[in-house]
Amino acid sequence: MGQTKQGQLGFAATWALAAGGMVGGGIYTALGVVVAVAVQWSWLSFIIAGIVALTSAYSYAFLANRFEQGGGAFEFLREIHRKGVAGSLSWMLIVGYVLTMSVYAYAFGHYVAFALGAGPWVTRGLAIAIMALLIGLNLMGTGKTSSVEIVIVAGNLIILIGLGVLGLLRWDPVQLVAGVEPRPIWGAGIGAASIFMSYEGFQLLAYEYDEIKRPKQILKPALLSAVLFVILVYAAVSVGATMLAGALTVVDQKQVALSVAAEVVAGRLGVLVMTVAAGFATAAAINSTLFSTAKLSRRVADDGELPRWFKHRNSQDVPDRAVIFLGALAALLAVIGSLSTLVEAASLVFLFTFGTVNWIATQYLPRHRWIPWTGVAIAAAIALVLMLRLAILAPLTLALLAGFAALAMVGRPMILKRLKAND
């Protein structure tokens, strides 16, 4: 344990990267999905999911500071001598990140294609193109540029807050249910389960622990305030954008819901502004996730929990095989998957991960253990709701996730043993 160097990220940079990791792709892809499920209670769905994220941010910050190293859930489990569980969880977590990148690439393709008035083949081509571009940047060692990401985050937040405020100023509650059947309040819980992926980005900071200046003073307040701020932004945008476009339109055009809302406010100019915001935000989110996931894959491979193939580095000290494999898989899923299915599958993985981190925190916190226990309880409840939803609406997706989970827990040791024997 112990820090090996003084990081460069101060409070503002840490806060911006945490907020940007969440907002970067979250609201652009999640709004239509959650309105389809929770309708007028969508704002409450974001708050419920946000409570789990807030408790998880508390737990991530506490555990990272306790063990004084990056690595997130994988490293936390190793520190409590659960190496086998850490290996299994790391496989699931990597799948979750791949699904997340596919959602962001999907969103990038749809928002840009919508602005161009292009068809589905252009949309798919754009998703592949952005993944290829960011794979290339990462391979050249230029994939992580914090200063650029901070600028993107600032612009992105300004545009989203502006859209939310404009919608709220046109206060019209009828629009929240326009053209669709209103839902009872318990629909908010189903909505929270469907879009939890929107909050996963903050925990990428756990992999950058050594890059944070004075992490024991900075990490916890930065993560907690960033998550709280994003909860408010999501709630405001979910209400404001739906009031502008109407619930039915948001659901029917969920792939580009915010561009449709922006078009109501400012016509073609609104579409262009939102396209630029969505394009840069999703690209930055893909970039950050790809960089961190490749770094995690190399770390897990170094520990013997992934094949040695993932340890390979190029001349820029980049885990090139991991970058190419993970990026290509995300591009494939972006092309063949549906938005709701990708979002919900990723949400289930992160609900399990965040619940695990909260549980670990309950074992070590000297006080305020009710905070992580709250996260465990709510995460378990909405994960159960999501599994039931997937069992009804997307049984194949649930079966694939269950099969991969079984492979990670049961088959992984045998696979790794055979690979080592063949080396």
Secondary structure, DSSP 8 states (H G I E B T S, - for coil): ----S---B-HHHHHHHHHHHHHTTHHHHHHHHHHHHHGGGHHHHHHHHHHHHHHHHHHHHHHHHHHTS--HHHHHHHHTT-HHHHHHHHHHHHHHHHHHHHHHHHHHHHHHHHHHT--HHHHHHHHHHHHHHHHHHHHTT-S--HHHHHHHHHHHHHHHHHHHHHHHHT--GGGGGTTS----TTHHHHHHHHTGGGGGGGGGGGGGGGGBSSHHHHHHHHHHHHHHHHHHHHHHHHHHHHHHH-HHHHHHTGGGHHHHHHHHHHHHHHHHHHHHHHHHHHHHHHHHHHHHHHHHHHHHHHTTSS-GGGG---TTS--HHHHHHHHHHHHHHHHHS-HHHHHHHHHHHHHHHHHHHHHHHHHH-SS-THHHHHHHHHHHHHHHHHHHHHHHH-HHHHHHHHHHHHIIIIIHHHHHHHHHHH-
